[in-house]
């Protein structure tokens, strides 16, 4: 493929570590490493994993451990969290964990932070114990974490060792305008979760850019959006593969957490009209099709949002088909042929 309609688009991967029907979490981790190695080869900039709990379909609950596993099985791609749900953890613990990761894999670790629990309310209570103030304390917890990672904290009675003074870029993640405004105030890069919460995408980006204040970490606003992409060699094959994704999304609507299911010949009779409408609204930013279709839709999305980076999640049952989806996207962006030239970007993004 010679066309590069998405040239100069920075691409990254979000892996939710989906457990496939009929398979185990161990199988998921092998597929994760395989995808990470290919993504590195194809010129993707970063590979993020997200913290979720009590979900039979997602195996990334021990996010920091899985980040270390991926980093240890790759050589250059940045690896990080998209994100760590900070209200579930003491900031000192996260500083120590990511300080350890950054010491093992210097210059390659990203720390993305979210303020949601990443689970249901009962499980959130089991994780947090005191959940009444956890989300409200998010700004203070972010700043406390920054303090532990700073060189200036060396004179404190409470220190993160390892972690203190290490160059670990912090990102704020959001699905509303809250974290966008906080990221702007603190001068941090911002990633919007448009792959499942599309409603406030444009407003969040506007607020972030308008209110951004330069910081020691970042001099200019840097925004990334996460989207769903299911690419195949033809539109028809992509639509068939997408049925696994529709069933996954339907499970969110219904409150079930089944493992990722094989594709269906048709969704007819599988969902009601109301459920279909709810899934399609939630998944506004899902891009499904062959190379030309994907290129056209993603170029329109980039023009509308002006994001500097696109993070892609692909809920595809067959690991080989998932690899092919990411390969097509890299070919469209022209990164697959330039993978050996990928370098860490200045200003930690």
C-alpha positions as CSV (number, residue, x, y, z in Angstrom):
1,X,0.0,0.0,0.0
2,X,1.6,3.3,-1.1
3,X,-1.0,5.9,-0.1
4,X,-0.4,7.7,3.2
5,X,-3.5,9.9,3.6
6,X,-2.9,10.1,7.3
7,X,0.7,11.2,7.0
8,X,2.2,12.8,10.1
9,X,-0.5,11.5,12.3
10,X,1.0,10.2,15.6
11,X,-0.5,6.8,16.5
12,X,-0.6,5.0,19.8
13,X,-2.3,1.9,21.2
14,X,-4.8,1.5,24.0
15,X,-5.0,-2.2,25.0
16,X,-7.8,-3.1,27.4
17,X,-6.4,-6.6,27.7
18,X,-9.7,-8.2,26.6
19,X,-10.2,-11.8,27.7
20,X,-11.5,-13.7,24.7
21,X,-14.4,-16.2,25.0
22,X,-12.9,-19.7,25.4
23,X,-9.5,-18.4,26.5
24,X,-7.8,-17.3,29.7
25,X,-6.1,-14.2,31.0
26,X,-2.8,-15.9,30.3
27,X,-3.8,-16.0,26.7
28,X,-4.7,-12.3,26.8
29,X,-1.2,-11.4,28.1
30,X,0.5,-13.4,25.3
31,X,-1.7,-11.5,22.8
32,X,-0.8,-8.2,24.5
33,X,2.9,-8.8,24.2
34,X,2.5,-9.9,20.5
35,X,0.5,-6.7,19.7
36,X,3.0,-4.5,21.5
37,X,5.9,-5.9,19.6
38,X,4.2,-5.4,16.3
39,X,3.1,-1.9,17.3
40,X,6.7,-1.1,18.0
41,X,7.7,-2.4,14.7
42,X,5.0,-0.5,12.9
43,X,6.0,2.9,14.4
44,X,3.3,3.4,17.1
45,X,4.6,5.9,19.7
46,X,3.1,4.4,22.9
47,X,1.3,1.4,24.3
48,X,-1.1,2.1,27.2
49,X,-3.0,-0.3,29.4
50,X,-6.1,0.8,31.5
51,X,-7.0,-0.1,35.0
52,X,-10.4,-1.9,35.3
53,X,-11.7,-4.1,38.1
54,X,-14.3,-6.9,38.6
55,X,-14.8,-7.3,34.8
56,X,-14.8,-10.8,33.3
57,X,-13.9,-9.2,29.9
58,X,-10.8,-7.2,30.9
59,X,-7.6,-8.5,32.5
60,X,-5.7,-5.3,33.2
61,X,-6.6,-4.9,36.9
62,X,-2.9,-5.1,38.0
63,X,-2.0,-2.4,35.6
64,X,1.5,-1.5,36.8
65,X,2.5,-5.2,36.7
66,X,1.3,-5.6,33.1
67,X,3.0,-2.4,32.0
68,X,6.3,-3.8,33.3
69,X,5.6,-7.1,31.4
70,X,5.0,-5.2,28.1
71,X,8.0,-2.9,28.6
72,X,10.2,-5.9,29.4
73,X,9.2,-7.6,26.2
74,X,9.7,-4.6,23.9
75,X,12.7,-2.3,23.4
76,X,11.7,1.3,22.4
77,X,8.0,1.9,22.4
78,X,6.7,4.0,25.3
79,X,4.6,2.0,27.7
80,X,2.2,3.4,30.3
81,X,-1.2,3.7,31.8
82,X,-4.3,4.9,30.2
83,X,-4.9,5.1,33.0
84,X,-4.2,4.5,36.6
85,X,-7.4,5.4,38.5
86,X,-5.7,7.5,41.1
87,X,-8.6,7.6,43.7
88,X,-8.1,3.8,44.1
89,X,-4.5,4.3,45.3
90,X,-2.3,6.3,47.7
91,X,-0.2,8.7,45.6
92,X,2.9,7.5,47.3
93,X,2.3,3.9,46.1
94,X,1.9,5.0,42.5
95,X,5.0,7.1,42.8
96,X,6.9,4.1,44.0
97,X,5.5,1.8,41.4
98,X,6.1,4.1,38.4
99,X,9.5,5.1,39.9
100,X,10.4,1.4,39.8
101,X,9.1,1.0,36.2
102,X,11.0,4.2,35.1
103,X,14.2,2.9,36.8
104,X,13.9,-0.5,34.9
105,X,12.9,1.1,31.6
106,X,14.3,4.7,31.6
107,X,12.8,7.1,29.1
108,X,9.9,4.8,28.2
109,X,7.2,5.0,30.9
110,X,4.1,7.2,30.8
111,X,1.8,7.8,33.8
112,X,-1.8,8.5,32.7
113,X,-4.2,9.3,35.6
114,X,-8.0,9.1,35.8
115,X,-10.4,10.0,38.5
116,X,-13.1,7.4,37.9
117,X,-13.0,4.1,39.8
118,X,-12.8,1.9,36.7
119,X,-15.4,-0.4,38.1
120,X,-18.8,-0.7,39.8
121,X,-19.6,1.1,43.1
122,X,-19.4,-2.0,45.3
123,X,-16.0,-2.9,43.9
124,X,-14.9,0.7,44.3
125,X,-15.7,0.5,47.9
126,X,-13.7,-2.7,48.3
127,X,-10.7,-0.9,46.6
128,X,-10.9,2.5,48.3
129,X,-12.6,1.7,51.6
130,X,-13.4,5.4,51.9
131,X,-14.9,6.4,48.6
132,X,-16.7,9.5,49.7
133,X,-13.8,11.9,49.3
134,X,-11.6,9.9,46.8
135,X,-12.8,11.5,43.6
136,X,-13.2,15.0,45.2
137,X,-9.5,14.8,46.3
138,X,-8.2,14.1,42.8
139,X,-6.5,17.5,42.2
140,X,-4.8,17.3,45.5
141,X,-3.7,13.7,44.9
142,X,-2.3,14.6,41.5
143,X,-0.2,17.4,43.0
144,X,0.9,15.1,45.9
145,X,2.0,12.6,43.3
146,X,3.9,15.3,41.5
147,X,5.6,16.2,44.7
148,X,6.8,12.7,45.4
149,X,8.3,12.5,41.9
150,X,10.0,15.8,42.1
151,X,13.7,16.3,42.9
152,X,12.7,19.0,45.4
153,X,11.1,16.4,47.6
154,X,14.5,14.9,48.7
155,X,14.4,16.9,51.9
156,X,10.9,15.6,52.9
157,X,10.3,13.1,55.6
158,X,8.2,11.0,53.2
159,X,10.0,10.1,49.9
160,X,9.3,7.9,46.9
161,X,12.3,5.7,46.4
162,X,12.7,4.9,43.6
163,X,10.7,7.7,41.9
164,X,12.0,10.9,43.3
165,X,13.6,13.1,40.7
166,X,12.9,10.8,37.8
167,X,11.6,12.1,34.5
168,X,8.1,10.4,34.4
169,X,5.6,12.3,32.2
170,X,2.2,12.6,33.8
171,X,-1.0,12.8,31.6
172,X,-4.5,13.5,32.8
173,X,-7.3,11.5,31.2
174,X,-11.0,12.4,31.0
175,X,-14.4,11.7,29.7
176,X,-15.8,15.1,30.6
177,X,-14.5,18.6,31.0
178,X,-13.3,18.2,34.6
179,X,-9.8,16.7,33.9
180,X,-9.5,18.9,30.8
181,X,-9.5,22.0,33.0
182,X,-7.3,20.5,35.6
183,X,-4.7,19.4,32.9
184,X,-4.8,23.0,31.6
185,X,-4.2,24.5,35.0
186,X,-1.3,22.1,35.8
187,X,0.2,22.3,32.4
188,X,-0.1,18.6,31.6
189,X,-0.9,16.7,28.4
190,X,-4.5,15.7,28.1
191,X,-6.1,12.5,26.7
192,X,-9.9,12.3,26.1
193,X,-11.7,9.0,26.3
194,X,-13.9,9.5,23.2
195,X,-13.8,5.8,22.5
196,X,-16.6,5.3,25.1
197,X,-17.7,8.8,26.1
198,X,-18.1,11.0,23.0
199,X,-20.4,13.7,24.4
200,X,-17.9,16.3,25.7
201,X,-15.0,15.7,23.4
202,X,-15.0,19.0,21.6
203,X,-15.9,21.1,24.6
204,X,-13.1,19.4,26.7
205,X,-10.6,20.1,24.0
206,X,-11.7,23.7,23.7
207,X,-11.4,24.3,27.4
208,X,-8.1,22.6,27.7
209,X,-6.5,24.6,24.9
210,X,-8.0,27.9,26.0
211,X,-7.0,27.6,29.6
212,X,-3.6,25.9,29.2
213,X,-0.8,27.2,31.4
214,X,2.8,26.2,30.5
215,X,4.6,24.1,33.1
216,X,8.0,22.5,33.6
217,X,6.7,19.4,31.9
218,X,5.0,20.9,29.0
219,X,5.3,24.3,27.2
220,X,2.3,24.0,24.9
221,X,-1.0,22.2,25.1
222,X,-0.8,18.7,23.8
223,X,-4.1,16.8,23.3
224,X,-4.8,13.2,22.4
225,X,-8.1,11.5,21.6
226,X,-8.8,7.8,22.0
227,X,-11.1,6.2,19.3
228,X,-12.2,2.8,18.3
229,X,-10.9,1.5,15.0
230,X,-11.8,-1.8,13.3
231,X,-9.9,-2.0,10.0
232,X,-9.8,-4.9,7.5
233,X,-9.0,-5.3,3.9
234,X,-12.6,-4.7,2.9
235,X,-15.5,-2.8,4.4
236,X,-17.6,-6.0,4.6
237,X,-14.9,-7.9,6.6
238,X,-14.5,-5.0,9.0
239,X,-18.3,-4.9,9.6
240,X,-18.3,-8.6,10.4
241,X,-15.4,-8.2,12.8
242,X,-17.2,-5.2,14.4
243,X,-20.0,-7.4,15.7
244,X,-17.7,-8.6,18.5
245,X,-17.3,-5.0,19.5
246,X,-21.1,-4.3,19.4
247,X,-21.7,-7.3,21.7
248,X,-19.0,-6.0,24.0
249,X,-20.6,-2.5,24.1
250,X,-24.0,-4.0,24.5
251,X,-22.7,-5.8,27.7
252,X,-21.9,-2.3,29.1
253,X,-25.5,-1.2,28.4
254,X,-26.9,-4.4,29.9
255,X,-24.5,-4.4,32.9
256,X,-23.0,-7.8,31.9
257,X,-19.3,-8.5,31.6
258,X,-18.9,-11.4,29.2
259,X,-15.5,-12.2,27.6
260,X,-15.1,-10.8,24.1
261,X,-17.2,-12.9,21.8
262,X,-16.5,-14.2,18.3
263,X,-18.0,-12.2,15.5
264,X,-21.6,-12.8,14.4
265,X,-23.0,-13.0,10.8
266,X,-25.5,-10.4,11.8
267,X,-26.7,-8.4,14.8
268,X,-30.4,-8.8,13.8
269,X,-32.4,-10.1,16.7
270,X,-29.4,-9.8,19.1
271,X,-30.3,-6.3,20.3
272,X,-33.4,-4.2,20.5
273,X,-33.8,-0.9,18.6
274,X,-33.3,1.0,21.9
275,X,-30.1,-1.0,22.7
276,X,-28.7,-0.5,19.2
277,X,-29.3,3.3,19.5
278,X,-27.7,3.4,22.9
279,X,-24.6,1.5,21.7
280,X,-24.2,3.6,18.6
281,X,-24.5,6.8,20.6
282,X,-21.9,5.7,23.1
283,X,-19.7,4.6,20.3
284,X,-19.9,7.7,18.1
285,X,-16.2,7.6,17.4
286,X,-15.9,4.1,16.1
287,X,-14.3,3.8,12.7
288,X,-15.0,0.6,10.8
289,X,-14.0,-0.3,7.3
290,X,-11.4,-1.0,4.7
291,X,-8.3,1.2,4.2
292,X,-10.0,3.9,2.1
293,X,-13.0,4.2,4.4
294,X,-10.8,4.3,7.5
295,X,-8.5,6.9,6.0
296,X,-11.4,9.2,5.0
297,X,-13.2,9.0,8.4
298,X,-10.1,9.5,10.5
299,X,-8.8,12.4,8.4
300,X,-12.2,14.1,9.0
301,X,-11.9,13.4,12.7
302,X,-8.4,14.9,12.8
303,X,-9.6,18.0,11.0
304,X,-12.5,18.4,13.4
305,X,-10.5,17.9,16.6
306,X,-6.9,19.1,15.7
307,X,-5.5,16.5,18.1
308,X,-1.8,15.9,17.9
309,X,-2.1,12.2,18.6
310,X,-4.6,9.4,18.1
311,X,-4.8,6.5,20.5
312,X,-6.6,3.5,19.0
313,X,-8.4,0.6,20.7
314,X,-9.6,-2.3,18.7
315,X,-12.1,-4.8,20.1
316,X,-11.4,-7.7,17.6
317,X,-11.8,-11.3,18.6
318,X,-9.2,-12.9,16.4
319,X,-5.7,-11.8,17.4
320,X,-4.5,-12.1,13.8
321,X,-7.3,-9.8,12.6
322,X,-6.5,-7.4,15.4
323,X,-2.9,-7.2,14.3
324,X,-4.0,-6.6,10.7
325,X,-6.2,-3.7,11.8
326,X,-3.3,-2.0,13.5
327,X,-1.1,-2.7,10.5
328,X,-3.5,-1.1,8.1
329,X,-3.7,2.0,10.2
330,X,0.1,2.2,10.4
331,X,0.3,1.8,6.6
332,X,-2.2,4.6,6.1
333,X,-0.2,6.9,8.4
334,X,3.1,5.9,6.8
335,X,4.6,4.9,10.1
336,X,5.1,1.2,9.3
337,X,7.9,2.0,6.8
338,X,9.5,4.5,9.2
339,X,9.4,2.6,12.4
340,X,13.1,2.5,12.8
341,X,13.1,6.3,12.9
342,X,10.7,6.7,15.8
343,X,12.2,8.6,18.7
344,X,11.0,9.9,22.1
345,X,9.4,13.2,21.6
346,X,10.6,16.2,23.6
347,X,8.5,17.8,26.3
348,X,7.5,14.3,27.4
349,X,4.8,13.7,24.8
